[in-house]
């Protein structure tokens, strides 16, 4: 039997929805945390509130000047971000995946990757 699946990251959450298709039944939704499967990166919305990011990932990014993850990264970069921009914050790396106008739409968060800013 062949099983197809789709992974859908819920922005602003460590949960990932999995839809399984076995050809006989409707999709089955399953949720798990990336920490359960050893995932070292997650996809996040740039509009994720920074305070929620800090709580969810046990981090302490300064949320006094910025309200969203995208705004924080924009400020750290010091210029309008572009897709592909990467920056290190402590031991973590953030990569701008997608922009929507002047807004950071999607970010890839690599926890503990420790790479340098490019």
PASEBA-1860 file (N, C-alpha, C; in nm, 3 decimals):
! residues 118
1> XXXXXXXX> 0.085/-0.117/0.000/0.000/0.000/0.000/0.089/0.123/0.000 ~ 0.054/0.224/-0.078/0.125/0.350/-0.084/0.052/0.453/0.001 ~ 0.125/0.523/0.083/0.067/0.627/0.168/0.131/0.759/0.129 ~ 0.049/0.859/0.099/0.098/0.992/0.069/0.071/1.080/0.190 ~ 0.157/1.179/0.211/0.133/1.270/0.321/0.178/1.410/0.285 ~ 0.123/1.507/0.356/0.162/1.647/0.343/0.192/1.700/0.482 ~ 0.298/1.777/0.493/0.331/1.843/0.619/0.294/1.990/0.605 ~ 0.223/2.040/0.702/0.182/2.180/0.700/0.217/2.242/0.834
9> XXXXXXXX> 0.316/2.332/0.835/0.357/2.399/0.958/0.253/2.503/0.995 ~ 0.204/2.498/1.116/0.116/2.604/1.165/0.205/2.718/1.209 ~ 0.197/2.830/1.139/0.281/2.944/1.175/0.252/2.987/1.318 ~ 0.360/3.016/1.387/0.347/3.061/1.524/0.334/2.947/1.622 ~ 0.361/2.827/1.576/0.346/2.712/1.664/0.450/2.608/1.630 ~ 0.485/2.527/1.725/0.574/2.415/1.699/0.502/2.297/1.640 ~ 0.370/2.305/1.631/0.292/2.194/1.579/0.296/2.190/1.428 ~ 0.299/2.071/1.374/0.293/2.050/1.231/0.176/1.957/1.204
17> XXXXXXXX> 0.091/1.997/1.113/-0.021/1.911/1.076/0.022/1.815/0.968 ~ -0.014/1.690/0.982/0.019/1.589/0.882/-0.111/1.533/0.829 ~ -0.125/1.532/0.698/-0.243/1.472/0.637/-0.199/1.346/0.566 ~ -0.258/1.234/0.602/-0.225/1.105/0.542/-0.336/1.064/0.447 ~ -0.297/1.012/0.332/-0.392/0.964/0.233/-0.356/0.819/0.200 ~ -0.447/0.728/0.220/-0.419/0.590/0.185/-0.499/0.545/0.063 ~ -0.569/0.637/0.000/-0.647/0.605/-0.117/-0.786/0.554/-0.086 ~ -0.814/0.524/0.040/-0.944/0.470/0.078/-1.022/0.561/0.171
25> XXXXXXXX> -0.951/0.643/0.244/-1.019/0.724/0.346/-0.989/0.871/0.324 ~ -1.064/0.953/0.390/-1.040/1.097/0.390/-0.910/1.125/0.463 ~ -0.852/1.243/0.442/-0.727/1.277/0.512/-0.741/1.264/0.663 ~ -0.638/1.218/0.725/-0.633/1.204/0.871/-0.535/1.308/0.922 ~ -0.577/1.391/1.015/-0.489/1.494/1.070/-0.416/1.441/1.191 ~ -0.287/1.464/1.195/-0.203/1.423/1.306/-0.115/1.543/1.339 ~ -0.094/1.571/1.465/-0.006/1.681/1.503/0.110/1.628/1.585 ~ 0.224/1.689/1.568/0.339/1.655/1.650/0.426/1.778/1.662
33> XXXXXXXX> 0.511/1.776/1.759/0.604/1.886/1.780/0.736/1.850/1.714 ~ 0.803/1.946/1.645/0.932/1.914/1.585/1.032/1.857/1.684 ~ 1.023/1.897/1.810/1.117/1.843/1.908/1.098/1.693/1.927 ~ 0.978/1.643/1.895/0.952/1.501/1.908/1.022/1.420/1.800 ~ 1.049/1.482/1.686/1.109/1.408/1.575/1.251/1.456/1.546 ~ 1.306/1.541/1.632/1.442/1.586/1.615/1.462/1.692/1.508 ~ 1.357/1.756/1.465/1.369/1.859/1.363/1.451/1.975/1.417 ~ 1.546/2.023/1.336/1.630/2.133/1.382/1.584/2.267/1.328
41> XXXXXXXX> 1.482/2.268/1.242/1.433/2.395/1.191/1.282/2.391/1.173 ~ 1.225/2.509/1.180/1.081/2.525/1.159/1.058/2.647/1.072 ~ 0.944/2.650/1.006/0.903/2.763/0.925/0.806/2.846/1.007 ~ 0.829/2.976/1.014/0.746/3.064/1.095/0.698/3.182/1.013 ~ 0.587/3.237/1.053/0.535/3.358/0.991/0.610/3.478/1.045 ~ 0.640/3.572/0.958/0.703/3.696/1.003/0.612/3.775/1.094 ~ 0.481/3.750/1.086/0.385/3.822/1.171/0.366/3.757/1.308 ~ 0.443/3.652/1.335/0.437/3.587/1.466/0.476/3.687/1.574
49> XXXXXXXX> 0.390/3.708/1.676/0.429/3.799/1.785/0.559/3.753/1.850 ~ 0.650/3.844/1.871/0.780/3.811/1.927/0.767/3.749/2.066 ~ 0.672/3.798/2.144/0.652/3.740/2.278/0.609/3.594/2.268 ~ 0.529/3.561/2.167/0.486/3.422/2.147/0.604/3.335/2.103 ~ 0.689/3.389/2.015/0.810/3.317/1.975/0.895/3.286/2.097 ~ 0.919/3.387/2.181/1.001/3.369/2.300/0.946/3.261/2.392 ~ 0.815/3.260/2.409/0.751/3.160/2.495/0.760/3.021/2.434 ~ 0.725/3.011/2.306/0.719/2.881/2.237/0.856/2.814/2.228
57> XXXXXXXX> 0.961/2.895/2.203/1.094/2.839/2.180/1.192/2.867/2.293 ~ 1.141/2.914/2.406/1.223/2.940/2.525/1.344/3.028/2.491 ~ 1.315/3.140/2.426/1.418/3.235/2.389/1.388/3.369/2.454 ~ 1.482/3.462/2.448/1.465/3.593/2.511/1.501/3.705/2.413 ~ 1.444/3.701/2.292/1.466/3.810/2.198/1.399/3.935/2.252 ~ 1.465/4.048/2.241/1.416/4.174/2.297/1.288/4.218/2.226 ~ 1.177/4.217/2.300/1.049/4.254/2.240/1.002/4.393/2.285 ~ 1.096/4.476/2.333/1.056/4.611/2.375/1.039/4.705/2.256
65> XXXXXXXX> 1.117/4.685/2.150/1.108/4.773/2.032/1.032/4.710/1.916 ~ 1.013/4.581/1.917/0.950/4.510/1.806/0.836/4.423/1.857 ~ 0.732/4.412/1.778/0.618/4.329/1.820/0.612/4.197/1.746 ~ 0.675/4.188/1.628/0.669/4.065/1.550/0.810/4.012/1.522 ~ 0.817/3.885/1.489/0.945/3.825/1.453/1.003/3.892/1.330 ~ 0.921/3.918/1.229/0.967/3.985/1.108/1.023/4.124/1.137 ~ 0.954/4.199/1.222/1.001/4.333/1.260/1.134/4.327/1.332 ~ 1.148/4.229/1.421/1.273/4.212/1.494/1.388/4.184/1.397
73> XXXXXXXX> 1.365/4.092/1.304/1.470/4.055/1.209/1.505/4.173/1.117 ~ 1.402/4.247/1.076/1.422/4.368/0.995/1.514/4.463/1.071 ~ 1.486/4.486/1.199/1.566/4.575/1.282/1.708/4.526/1.301 ~ 1.725/4.397/1.321/1.859/4.341/1.340/1.943/4.352/1.214 ~ 1.877/4.337/1.100/1.947/4.345/0.973/1.986/4.488/0.940 ~ 1.902/4.584/0.983/1.932/4.725/0.960/1.899/4.775/0.820 ~ 1.828/4.696/0.744/1.786/4.733/0.609/1.667/4.645/0.570 ~ 1.608/4.677/0.456/1.497/4.595/0.408/1.549/4.454/0.378
81> XXXXXXXX> 1.494/4.353/0.444/1.540/4.217/0.420/1.509/4.171/0.277 ~ 1.585/4.073/0.232/1.563/4.007/0.103/1.556/3.858/0.127 ~ 1.481/3.788/0.044/1.477/3.642/0.054/1.619/3.588/0.046 ~ 1.651/3.497/0.135/1.785/3.439/0.140/1.875/3.500/0.244 ~ 1.839/3.620/0.296/1.919/3.680/0.404/1.919/3.587/0.524 ~ 2.035/3.571/0.585/2.049/3.489/0.706/2.118/3.572/0.813 ~ 2.077/3.551/0.936/2.143/3.619/1.046/2.145/3.529/1.169 ~ 2.254/3.541/1.243/2.269/3.466/1.367/2.225/3.553/1.483
89> XXXXXXXX> 2.155/3.493/1.575/2.118/3.558/1.699/2.151/3.457/1.808 ~ 2.259/3.481/1.880/2.306/3.382/1.976/2.348/3.256/1.900 ~ 2.297/3.141/1.942/2.328/3.014/1.877/2.230/2.980/1.765 ~ 2.133/3.066/1.742/2.028/3.038/1.645/2.051/3.114/1.515 ~ 1.993/3.063/1.407/2.001/3.127/1.276/1.859/3.147/1.223 ~ 1.836/3.264/1.168/1.708/3.296/1.105/1.736/3.323/0.957 ~ 1.654/3.267/0.870/1.667/3.290/0.726/1.536/3.347/0.674 ~ 1.546/3.458/0.603/1.427/3.516/0.540/1.395/3.430/0.418
97> XXXXXXXX> 1.279/3.367/0.419/1.240/3.279/0.310/1.156/3.354/0.207 ~ 1.064/3.436/0.255/0.973/3.504/0.163/0.937/3.641/0.216 ~ 0.937/3.737/0.124/0.894/3.873/0.155/0.760/3.900/0.086 ~ 0.682/3.989/0.144/0.557/4.034/0.083/0.561/4.186/0.088 ~ 0.607/4.246/-0.022/0.631/4.390/-0.020/0.746/4.420/0.073 ~ 0.721/4.505/0.173/0.823/4.540/0.272/0.812/4.457/0.400 ~ 0.725/4.358/0.398/0.704/4.275/0.517/0.770/4.140/0.502 ~ 0.825/4.091/0.613/0.879/3.956/0.616/0.760/3.861/0.627
105> XXXXXXXX> 0.743/3.777/0.528/0.628/3.685/0.528/0.662/3.552/0.593 ~ 0.775/3.492/0.555/0.811/3.359/0.606/0.956/3.356/0.648 ~ 0.981/3.293/0.762/1.116/3.282/0.819/1.145/3.135/0.847 ~ 1.266/3.092/0.817/1.310/2.959/0.858/1.398/2.979/0.981 ~ 1.360/2.911/1.088/1.431/2.923/1.216/1.510/2.796/1.238 ~ 1.642/2.810/1.248/1.732/2.698/1.271/1.786/2.709/1.412 ~ 1.728/2.635/1.501/1.765/2.643/1.642/1.902/2.579/1.665 ~ 1.990/2.658/1.724/2.122/2.606/1.761/2.213/2.580/1.642
113> XXXXXX> 2.184/2.640/1.525/2.268/2.615/1.405/2.402/2.686/1.413 ~ 2.406/2.801/1.482/2.532/2.871/1.508/2.609/2.917/1.386 ~ 2.543/2.943/1.273/2.612/2.993/1.153/2.634/3.142/1.165 ~ 2.712/3.198/1.074/2.739/3.341/1.077/2.640/3.416/0.989 ~ 2.624/3.545/1.016/2.535/3.631/0.939/2.594/3.653/0.800 ~ 2.508/3.644/0.697/2.553/3.675/0.561/2.464/3.779/0.501
END
